[in-house]
């Protein structure tokens, strides 16, 4: 638990857990699994350490520029309304 206050709902109870994070850039997406985050127990707002986000960004652009292969690739249906 943390003594921080959620910027969205104002509550102070958080849990640290691993979540999925979707990084998006110019229509390209990478889903990162097992990303550590502090999650508000009231509204679910997620907070990430800055170094974690910088690491995700670095890995995203390595994949985007084809310098790194993702662990796996999935197909996602898209629907336009």
Protein Blocks (a to p, Z undefined) as FASTA:
>chain_A
ZZbdcfklopabdcdddddddddeehiacddehiacdddfklopacddfklmmmmmmmmm
mmmnopaccfbdcddddddZZ
